């Protein structure tokens, strides 16, 4: 399965220094759950306003099933620990089902199977997953850190429960917002101000780039090439 690469460049031409964070747009998920969380995928350094103050985020549609624990129950501000990651093919003709077991409250993968639902990651927890759990077991979707490719960052997570099933279908849609949280931290991105949504779903090219200027009015203005492209944005 071919991997697509996307670039989102933000230029800071506002009047204030800014740091930016990037998130995966929440994937379609079944069943709807209040325990699904968005985690910071990438962050920028501090960008002082100026003509060449910019950051470029590089993303791909290569995803991993991830599993781990947390010192605290999952929620905003929590940065969970990843104990295991496994690459999962997700495409127009392929999906994956991952099975989670947790004897002695130690989560691990029981097995992986090909799924009949293309583009989806289905996660099934067995009855060994205690609820509530002293180790705050979670699972979700991860992606590579482009600066440290061996590191898999949690980008969408859920609290594990006994006899529970969730299905994720990631889309080529991403959020950018200002903030200073660390990678992997749970953040309610959709509730923040000055949020940019970038949608590459209609772009068929193996590589696509969108370039925006963060203005003094705290809006995101696309450059001419982005305006002419198949990329959709709001913000």
KAMOSUL-V419573 format. One record per residue. N is the residue number from 1. PSI is psi as a letter, one per 20 degrees, with the letter a starting at -180 (* if undefined). OMEGA is omega in radians with two decimals (none if undefined). Layout:
BEGIN
n=N psi=PSI omega=OMEGA
n=N psi=PSI omega=OMEGA
END
This chain:
BEGIN
n=1 psi=p omega=-3.11
n=2 psi=q omega=3.13
n=3 psi=p omega=3.09
n=4 psi=q omega=-3.13
n=5 psi=p omega=-3.12
n=6 psi=q omega=3.10
n=7 psi=p omega=3.02
n=8 psi=o omega=-3.13
n=9 psi=p omega=3.11
n=10 psi=p omega=3.04
n=11 psi=p omega=3.13
n=12 psi=o omega=3.05
n=13 psi=k omega=3.01
n=14 psi=a omega=3.12
n=15 psi=j omega=-3.04
n=16 psi=q omega=2.95
n=17 psi=q omega=-3.11
n=18 psi=q omega=2.93
n=19 psi=q omega=-3.10
n=20 psi=q omega=3.09
n=21 psi=q omega=3.14
n=22 psi=q omega=-3.13
n=23 psi=q omega=2.88
n=24 psi=p omega=3.00
n=25 psi=p omega=-3.09
n=26 psi=p omega=-3.13
n=27 psi=q omega=3.00
n=28 psi=p omega=-3.01
n=29 psi=p omega=3.13
n=30 psi=p omega=-0.11
n=31 psi=r omega=3.06
n=32 psi=p omega=-3.00
n=33 psi=p omega=3.05
n=34 psi=i omega=-3.13
n=35 psi=j omega=3.00
n=36 psi=p omega=-3.03
n=37 psi=q omega=3.01
n=38 psi=p omega=-3.14
n=39 psi=q omega=3.13
n=40 psi=p omega=3.13
n=41 psi=g omega=-3.11
n=42 psi=q omega=3.13
n=43 psi=q omega=3.08
n=44 psi=q omega=2.91
n=45 psi=r omega=3.04
n=46 psi=p omega=3.11
n=47 psi=o omega=3.02
n=48 psi=q omega=-3.10
n=49 psi=q omega=-3.13
n=50 psi=r omega=-3.04
n=51 psi=h omega=-3.07
n=52 psi=k omega=3.11
n=53 psi=o omega=-3.05
n=54 psi=r omega=2.99
n=55 psi=q omega=3.06
n=56 psi=p omega=3.05
n=57 psi=p omega=3.08
n=58 psi=p omega=-3.10
n=59 psi=q omega=3.01
n=60 psi=r omega=3.04
n=61 psi=k omega=2.99
n=62 psi=p omega=-3.03
n=63 psi=r omega=-3.11
n=64 psi=q omega=2.89
n=65 psi=p omega=-3.10
n=66 psi=q omega=-3.01
n=67 psi=q omega=3.13
n=68 psi=a omega=-3.11
n=69 psi=r omega=-3.13
n=70 psi=q omega=3.07
n=71 psi=h omega=-3.13
n=72 psi=q omega=2.99
n=73 psi=q omega=-3.10
n=74 psi=p omega=3.14
n=75 psi=r omega=-3.12
n=76 psi=p omega=3.13
n=77 psi=i omega=-3.13
n=78 psi=p omega=3.08
n=79 psi=n omega=-3.02
n=80 psi=r omega=3.09
n=81 psi=p omega=3.07
n=82 psi=p omega=3.11
n=83 psi=h omega=-3.12
n=84 psi=q omega=3.05
n=85 psi=q omega=-3.09
n=86 psi=p omega=3.13
n=87 psi=p omega=-3.12
n=88 psi=p omega=3.07
n=89 psi=p omega=3.09
n=90 psi=o omega=-3.10
n=91 psi=a omega=-3.09
n=92 psi=i omega=-3.12
n=93 psi=j omega=-3.05
n=94 psi=q omega=3.03
n=95 psi=r omega=-3.06
n=96 psi=q omega=2.98
n=97 psi=p omega=3.12
n=98 psi=p omega=-3.11
n=99 psi=p omega=-3.08
n=100 psi=p omega=3.01
n=101 psi=q omega=-3.07
n=102 psi=m omega=3.05
n=103 psi=p omega=-3.11
n=104 psi=k omega=3.11
n=105 psi=k omega=3.08
n=106 psi=o omega=-3.02
n=107 psi=q omega=3.04
n=108 psi=r omega=3.09
n=109 psi=p omega=3.05
n=110 psi=g omega=3.11
n=111 psi=r omega=3.05
n=112 psi=q omega=3.10
n=113 psi=q omega=2.99
n=114 psi=q omega=-3.09
n=115 psi=q omega=3.08
n=116 psi=j omega=3.14
n=117 psi=n omega=-3.08
n=118 psi=q omega=3.06
n=119 psi=j omega=-3.04
n=120 psi=q omega=2.91
n=121 psi=o omega=3.07
n=122 psi=p omega=3.12
n=123 psi=p omega=3.13
n=124 psi=p omega=3.08
n=125 psi=p omega=3.11
n=126 psi=a omega=-3.03
n=127 psi=j omega=3.08
n=128 psi=i omega=3.13
n=129 psi=o omega=-3.10
n=130 psi=q omega=3.11
n=131 psi=p omega=-0.09
n=132 psi=r omega=-3.03
n=133 psi=p omega=-3.11
n=134 psi=h omega=3.14
n=135 psi=j omega=3.12
n=136 psi=l omega=-3.10
n=137 psi=p omega=3.12
n=138 psi=r omega=3.04
n=139 psi=r omega=3.11
n=140 psi=b omega=-3.10
n=141 psi=p omega=3.09
n=142 psi=r omega=3.11
n=143 psi=r omega=-3.12
n=144 psi=q omega=2.93
n=145 psi=o omega=-3.06
n=146 psi=h omega=3.10
n=147 psi=h omega=3.14
n=148 psi=m omega=-2.97
n=149 psi=h omega=3.12
n=150 psi=i omega=-3.11
n=151 psi=p omega=3.14
n=152 psi=o omega=-3.06
n=153 psi=p omega=2.99
n=154 psi=p omega=-3.14
n=155 psi=i omega=3.03
n=156 psi=p omega=-3.03
n=157 psi=q omega=3.09
n=158 psi=q omega=3.04
n=159 psi=p omega=3.14
n=160 psi=q omega=3.09
n=161 psi=q omega=3.14
n=162 psi=p omega=3.08
n=163 psi=l omega=-3.05
n=164 psi=q omega=3.09
n=165 psi=p omega=3.03
n=166 psi=q omega=-3.14
n=167 psi=p omega=-3.14
n=168 psi=q omega=3.04
n=169 psi=n omega=-3.10
n=170 psi=q omega=3.07
n=171 psi=r omega=3.14
n=172 psi=l omega=-3.14
n=173 psi=p omega=-3.02
n=174 psi=q omega=3.04
n=175 psi=q omega=2.91
n=176 psi=p omega=3.08
n=177 psi=r omega=3.07
n=178 psi=q omega=3.10
n=179 psi=r omega=-3.05
n=180 psi=j omega=3.11
n=181 psi=q omega=-3.14
n=182 psi=r omega=3.11
n=183 psi=p omega=3.11
n=184 psi=i omega=-3.10
n=185 psi=q omega=3.07
n=186 psi=p omega=3.12
n=187 psi=p omega=3.07
n=188 psi=m omega=-3.00
n=189 psi=h omega=-3.04
n=190 psi=i omega=3.14
n=191 psi=i omega=-3.08
n=192 psi=r omega=3.05
n=193 psi=r omega=3.05
n=194 psi=l omega=3.13
n=195 psi=p omega=3.04
n=196 psi=p omega=3.03
n=197 psi=p omega=-3.14
n=198 psi=p omega=-3.03
n=199 psi=o omega=3.12
n=200 psi=j omega=-3.02
n=201 psi=h omega=-3.07
n=202 psi=i omega=-3.12
n=203 psi=o omega=-3.11
n=204 psi=i omega=-3.09
n=205 psi=q omega=3.11
n=206 psi=h omega=3.04
n=207 psi=p omega=3.13
n=208 psi=q omega=3.11
n=209 psi=q omega=3.02
n=210 psi=p omega=-3.09
n=211 psi=p omega=-3.11
n=212 psi=q omega=3.00
n=213 psi=p omega=3.03
n=214 psi=o omega=-2.92
n=215 psi=r omega=3.09
n=216 psi=h omega=3.09
n=217 psi=j omega=3.14
n=218 psi=l omega=2.99
n=219 psi=r omega=3.13
n=220 psi=o omega=-3.12
n=221 psi=p omega=3.14
n=222 psi=q omega=3.04
n=223 psi=r omega=-3.02
n=224 psi=h omega=3.14
n=225 psi=h omega=3.11
n=226 psi=h omega=3.12
n=227 psi=h omega=-3.09
n=228 psi=i omega=-3.05
n=229 psi=r omega=3.08
n=230 psi=j omega=-3.10
n=231 psi=p omega=3.09
n=232 psi=q omega=-3.14
n=233 psi=q omega=2.95
n=234 psi=q omega=3.12
n=235 psi=* omega=none
END
